[in-house]
Amino acid sequence: MSEARDAALLSLVRDVVDDMGTLVAGHVRLARAELAADARGLGRRVAVIALGASLLLVGYALACVAAALALAHVFGAPFAFLAVGGVHIVGAGIALGVMTRSATAGPLDESLSQLDRTVASLSAGARDVKHIVEARAPERNGHNGVA
């Protein structure tokens, strides 16, 4: 009877290991699918942003030149262009500082955290199976576990 229980337990452990492999493979396939979808969406967004940014850049450059030429009547041309450039350098520094502090989550963070939770759960299950096997070890050796 003990051999039948051991065989059944071994079969259950094999099933758990097979299911764990299937689950991890499923997580990897899901991560690939999410990454592909994110890449397509990001590609479209980059193209639209690049087009808009190029048009914005041309208009912005013309507005800056116009502002500097307007200030040139008051301060002189060199100082007017220096003032407009300086304002832009300070503004860009502030914008970069704000942007680096407000980092968002990566594209696969949710999948990776779900995979971590699954692995932790499976590890706990494996520890439980190990304890059950260790508890049955004295029974297989002909001992009843009582000292």
C-alpha positions, 0 to 999 in steps of 0.5 A, a space after each residue: 500500500 505504501 508503494 501505491 501512495 508513493 507512486 500516487 505522490 510521485 505522479 502528483 509531483 510530476 503533474 505539478 512540475 508539468 503544470 508549472 512549466 505550462 504556466 511559466 510558458 504561458 506567462 512568457 507567451 503573454 509577455 511576448 504578446 504584450 511586448 509586440 502590442 506595446 511596440 506597435 502602439 509605440 511605433 505609431 505614436 513615435 511617427 505621429 510625434 516626430 511629424 508634429 515635433 518637426 512642424 512645431 520646431 520650425 514654427 518655434 524657431 521662427 517665433 524665437 527669431 521674431 522675438 529676438 529681432 523685436 528685442 533687438 530694437 531695445 537691447 541690441 541684437 547680440 543681447 536680444 538673441 542671448 536673452 531668448 536663448 538663455 530663457 530657453 536653456 533654463 526652461 529646458 533644464 526645468 522641463 528635463 528635471 521634472 521629466 526625470 523625476 516622474 518616470 512611469 512603469 515599464 511596458 512589462 511590469 505587470 506581467 513580470 510582477 504576475 510571474 513573480 507572484 506565480 513563481 512564489 506561489 509555486 515555490 511555496 507549493 513545492 515546499 509543502 510537497 517536500 514537507 509531505 514527502 519528508 514526513 512520509 519518509 519514516 513510514 517508507 523506512 518501516 518507522 512510524 515516526 515515533 522515537 
